[in-house]
Amino acid sequence: MTIQSVRLPVVASAVAARPAKATAAAVSGDEVQISGAPTPASAEQLAQQGTAAAEQAATHGAGAGAAALRGPLRMILVGPPGSGKGTQAKIITQFFKATHISTGELLRAEVKQGTELGKEAQTYMQAGKLVPDEIILKMVDGKLAGEESFILDGFPRSKAQAEHLDETLAKLGKPLTAVANLMVDDEIVVKRLKERGRQDDTEEIIRERLQVYHSQTEPVTGHYQLQSLLEPVEAEGQVAQVGYNVITQLNSRLRPQGC
Ligand code: ADP
């Protein structure tokens, strides 16, 4: 296997920086390298590589303070379909020990079990439309109440959902740490999703989901920009590189516990 030899520079200030596209393995001097994945690897393997790279980067960059940076992370992952939210959520979950809450996965589980909720949701999902709020909000609120540290993936997907979430979290006394916006061009999304081939990954449904994303979900980023929570993340590179980007950016937002 050939190793792709792009290096991620790691110095103290680079924890918050956005390095060039790369994948890399092992620490050498001031540089961290992550094992490249030139042949298709499982999302699980890629997630492990991304986590290892980010762990090295954060420890290297933040020195002895790195462990103290692990606060209760409460975040939202936003981005178009196919931007890698699920894969990145796995990396972040491992790194910060937070619970991954994916509304898409929760809904697909309901559909699979053939529940009433699943049957109702399925019609919308197959058309690439948003599932009505009355279904989604109850489902998410139930999950949030029991979690100290979480990563929301696929929620909120509209400004109304974001406003509802703000109220729920205020009542629970669990403020958000950040909203990471995974930025990927539409045509890259279409290509990635056609290759993934989930039931709702036909070109027609993908384009409808993208249209719904731009009209209904993108305003969510503006909503959180106003709260100074938005963290734009370059997400067109390889999984490990995006993992590095997102974790270093999140790390720079978390303060040491007790400070
Ligand atoms: P993707 O990010 O690829 O669009 P998801 O797994 O997040 O996939 O969502 C799949 C489908 O589930 C969406 O197209 C939508 O129909 C429904 N869905 C997921 N989350 C929500 C939500 N927060 N509000 C409304 N519908 C949702």
Residues whose N, C-alpha, C, O or C-beta is under 5 A from the ligand:
A	BS01	ADP	P80 P81 G82 T103 G104 E105 L107 Y124 M125 G128 K129 L130 V131 I136 G154 F155 P156 R157 R209
